[in-house]
Amino acid sequence: MEEITKPSWTAAVAEWIWGSSDHENTGTSSADFCAKSFPIMNGACWTQLVSKLLGVVIILGSCLNQIPVMMNLYKSKSASGLSKTFLYGDILIKVNAAAYGYLTNMPMTAYGENIALSIQSVGVLLLAWHFSNVTVDEKVTALVGATTYFVLVTKLLPDNYRYILLASIWPIMVYSRGAQILETQKVKHTGAQSIITTGSNLLGSLARIGTTIVEVGFDIPMLTGLLLSAGLNTLATIQYFAYKKNTDKLYSSSMQEKKAA
């Protein structure tokens, strides 16, 4: 019988899923132990497998997360109801989480969705810029800020200060998403926000809590941020349904105006 440790695609997949560490002091790597016993595996092997697959699903789902918001912006030709504070803060949150995962060598399945979300959040911001009155000064400031951030994080941030990337997420998240919640409360509609995006953010936060515990461990800064995100996404979901009629009326009125024009 061919050993799973021999160079092969099965060995590579097994090591990617279960790792090469000693499995419960058995003298056998987790990859060997779990792969050889598949599908009659113990609880630890199944937990890691499900967590890894769930991480992949989260990443794949995140690739489409902001598409509904972009479509709403494009159709309505308006950024009404979207807080600029939220848009900038959302990008910073996602980039910080992605940078922390990359710099600390976490498994890609533990943070990869933040890369896709960062790119899409930039796309949402660009559309919001296009459909609202944004000054050149604001755009230049944003570009300079992004460049400065990149240099600081990739070149100047010491290893023992990387925790700041996650620690800073909490206040940024409360401030930026709080600003969006207050903006929605003020205008009484959710604008270009999408229940698909908001709902998937909520489910993704809850699922990521489980995968983080399994793949990374009890990383308190990361788990606290995920719990906070789940709470704020819950409030945003409630607001969506509370103001759905107003949002539908606003959208219908906007479409009628465009047809009339």
Helices and strands as residue ranges (DSSP letters): H 9-18, H 30-37, H 43-62, H 67-76, H 84-103, G 108-110, H 113-130, H 136-151, I 152-156, G 159-161, H 163-167, H 169-187, H 195-215, H 220-242, H 244-260
